[in-house]
Amino acid sequence: MTFLLGFGVGISLIVAIGAQNIWVLSQSMAGANRLIIAAVCIVCDSLLIVLGVFAVHHMQQLVPPLVPLLTWLGVALLVWLAWHAARRAWRGGNSLQADTAAQVMSNSKTAVTALAITLLNPHVYLDTVFLIGGVANQQATPLWFMLGACTASLVWFSSLTALAPKLKIWLNSARRWQLFDGAVAILLSGIALNLALY
């Protein structure tokens, strides 16, 4: 159960489309080295998640109220992301469609750019280090939660890069973007409710 909760929280934070996902999708659609892109994103996410779980555990010893505070901040962030996804689904015409004309870079430049887009994004630290770390340390078995969150990153980026050619066709429809955003809103809301009740 803890593993599944970790997977759910991890995937809900990753799936909420952002700059990193758009770049990953656009480069994968344009024909960049998808294995390099997926590997960099998965390794970075996993290392930050592990760092977050252990760092927050040690911080909890110094400041006991920290973990519950981070958990409620996580709930608030999930609700905020769900609201924006629901609003995009209602309005339609998602402006976050990937740029399929993206310029393909060399393998080394692709790896460096993937690192930069991942590690220079402040949201990645909020999501992986503080929020996932905080919620993990509320569980009876934080390591299973951590493993679930890392697995979510593995599944998401592997799927996003592997399925990019099919997504290039599927995401051309504004109606499908609405359905995608609606599903994201429901997923985020469900995870937020689960955390709040827990």
N, C-alpha and C positions, 0 to 999 in steps of 0.2 A: 504493500500500500504506500509506504514512504517513497519507494522508488518511483511509483506511478505519479505521486504528487510532485516529486522533483521533476519528472519528465514533463508534467503538465505545466508547471510554473515556468520551466525553462523554455518550452516550445512557445508558450503564450507570449513571453517577452521577445523571443527571436522573431516570431512570425509577424508581429506588428511592424509592417513595412517601414524601413528607414533607409538612410543613405547607404549603409553597408549592403543591405539586401538588393537595393536598386543597382548598385555598382556590380555586385556579384551576378545578378541576372542579366544586365546589359552586356557585360563582358562574355558571359557564358553563351548568350545568344549570338554574339558577334563572332564566336569561334576561338576565343582565348583558351589557354590551357586550363581546362576545368578542374583537373586533378590538383594542380598547384593552388588554385583559388580555394577549393574546398579544404585542402590540407591546412593552409595558413589560417583560415577562419576557424576551423575546428580546434586546432592546437591552441590558438590564442584564447578562444572562449573557454576551453577546458582548463587551461592554466589559470585563468582569471577566476573561474569558479572555484577551483581548488584553493587558490590563494584566499578568496573571500570566505570560504567556510572555515578555514583554519585561523585566519586573521580575526574574524568576528568572534570566534570561540575564545581567543585570548583577550580580546577587548571586553568580552562579556564578564570576564573575571574582574576586570578593573571597574567597569561601569555596568552593573547588572540590568538597569532599565533599557540598555541600548538595544538588545535583540527584540523585545516587544515593540519598541519604537520603529525599528527598521521594518518589522513585519507590517505594521499599520501603514507605513510609508509605501510599502510594496502594494498593499491593497489599494491605496489611493492612486498609485501610478497605473495599476491595472484598470481601475475604473475610468481614469482619464483617457487611457489608450482605447478602451472599449467605446467610450463616448465618441471619440474622433472617428473610429472605424464605422460606428453606426451612422454617424452624420455623413460620411463619405458614401456609405451604402444607400442612404436615403436620397442624397443629392444626385448621385450617379456622376458619370464623366470623370472618373478618377484621374487626377493629374500625375499620378505616380507611375504611370506606365513606363516600362523600361525603354531606353533609347537603343533600338536594335541596330542603329548605325554607328555604334560606338567603335572607336578605333582600336584594333587589336595591338597589344604591346608584346614585346619580347618576354620570354619566360621569367628572366631575372627582374625585369621592370614590373611584370605582373605581380610577382611575389612581394616586391618592395611596396608597391601601391596597395596591395591587399593588407599588408602589415600596417601601413600608415592609416588607411581608412578604418581599420579595426581599432588600433591603439590610440589614435588621435580623436576618437569619437567619445566625448564625455559620457554619453548614455551607456556605453558598454561597461564602464566602471560602476555606474549606479545600478545597472541591472545585475551584472555577474558578481561583483565584489560585495556590494552593500545589501541589495535586496535578496538575492539568492543566498548569500552568506547568512543574512539575518534570519530568513525563514528556515534554512537548513538547521540552524542551531536551536530552533524551537521544537524540532522533532526528537523523538526518542532515539532514532538512529540517523544522525546527520550524514554519515558516510553513504547510506543508501540514497538519501535525497540528492547528495552531490553527484553520485553515479547516474541517477536519473536525469539530472540537469545536463550533465556532460553527454549522455546518450541522445538527448534532445538536439543538442548542437550537431552531433554526428549525423543524425537522421535528417535534420533540416538542410544543412549545407550540402550533404551528399545528394539528397533528392533535388534540391534547387539547381545544382550544377548538372546533374545527370539528365534531368528532365527539361533542361532549357530549350532544346529544339522544339519539343512539343508545346511548352509554355509560350514560345514565341507565337505560335498559331492561336493557342487557346486564349491568351490574354489580349488579343486584338479586339475582343468584344467588350464594349462598355458594360453590357448587362452581366457578363461573367465577372468583371471587376466588382460590380455591386454585390453579387452572390459571395464572392471571396471576402469582401469587407464585412458583409453580414455574418459570415461564418466566424471570422476573426473576432467580431464584437461579442458574439455568443460565447466563444471559447474564453475570451478574457474575462467576461462577466462571471462565468461559471467558476473559474479559478479564483477570482477575487472573493466571491461569495463563500467558497470553500475555506479560504484562508481566514476570512472574517469569523466564520462560525467556529473554526478550529481554535 
